[in-house]
């Protein structure tokens, strides 16, 4: 499954070592996120800056790719499970979207 940041609805702001907030432009709500969630969302958002493919789609990132990027080495199954759980929580809020395969 590939994930992407829902930049059409949410804005992201953070502070080094302190986490961040996600602003929901639809209802002006602010959601505080942990430092690790903020880093994960930054990775997703940075991934959207890559050039689109021939169909105009920006590729999402998988949980194993994101886990490895967060820890700086090949992720173990337990790391991937934690990242997947966090992604699922963010997805239930609408902050993260899943791309069709």
DAJOSUL-V794382 format. One record per backbone hydrogen bond with DSSP energy under -1.0 kcal/mol. NH is the residue of the N-H (numbers start at 1). CO is the residue of the C=O. Records with the same first field share a line. If there is no record, write none. Layout:
# DAJOSUL-V794382
NH=CO + CO
This chain:
# DAJOSUL-V794382
3=61
4=97
6=95
7=5
9=6
10=6
11=23
13=21
15=19
18=15
20=33
21=13
22=31
23=11
24=29
25=9
28=24
31=22
33=20
38=34
39=35
40=36
41=37
42=38
43=39
44=40
45=41
46=42
47=43
49=46
53=57
56=53
61=3
66=62
67=63
68=64
69=65
70=66
71=67
72=68
80=76
81=77
82=78
83=79
84=80
85=81
86=82
87=83
88=84
89=85
90=86
91=87
92=88
95=90
96=90
97=4
99=2
